[in-house]
């Protein structure tokens, strides 16, 4: 009897030493494992990129401001130097926000209605109030851009700006023919107005959406004026290039428009697309 118990106990010791005994296996798995040589180091998960807000500045054109606190003060001063201090403060505030909801749509529509009616002072106050109260709304950039336009384009007693505002309202209401008629009148009556680049670009967009690529190209070339501080030039150049391709013109013409974007506006939001399209055209051209 004693002999059998001793044999059983010896068997248990052998199982524990070999790791077959369940208790020993659990202990072995819980112990820290030595690091294998040559194994790649554990990679930290990459932080998701922050969304960006697009801001129009007279000196830098349209720039992308990262949201969520990643935009440093020195970058703000260099990129947004063309904005008045009031707008710089607003942009810095938006840098700590995230556009996420549609609250404030009524306030934005009220400002839009005042703009279309030619009540520019009321519209400017309405846009700024909307931007301050609803910084998470996705239309904040549109509100700021409209405010800056009202500030800069009040020449000819505001008549060209009024025609542009009415054309913009017609287009938003789904009436492109009425919008094109009003905007064409603005372009013909006030060819030197400060709002002319906005008029030309909107006409190019309307004609392109209607399939009139020749008219779209004509208005886009007019809107791509690079002699002054035209923040919309890269967008007009992109439409010019696309319309040229749609018309079946030699690829060198579209390539020239894309190259002008790359050389003159390297920080524009349309620059990456222009670079890709230019590379695609070069690949198709005979060497």
Buried (B, 14 or more C-beta within 10 A) or exposed (E): EEEEEEEEEEEEEEBBEEEEBEEBBEEEEEEEEEEEEEEEEEEEEEEEEBBBBEBBBBEBBBBBBBBBEBBEEEBBEEBBEBBEEEBBEBBBEBBEBEBEEEEBEEBBEBBBBBBBBBBBEBBBBBBBBBBEEBBBBEBBBBBBBBBBBBEEBBBBEBBBBBBBBBBBBBBEEEBBEBBBEBBBBBBEEBEEBBBBBBBBBBBBBBBBEEEBBEBBBBBBBBBBBEEEEBBBBBBBBBBBBBBBBBEEBEBEBBBBBBBBBBEBBEEBBBBEBBBEBBEEBEEEEEE
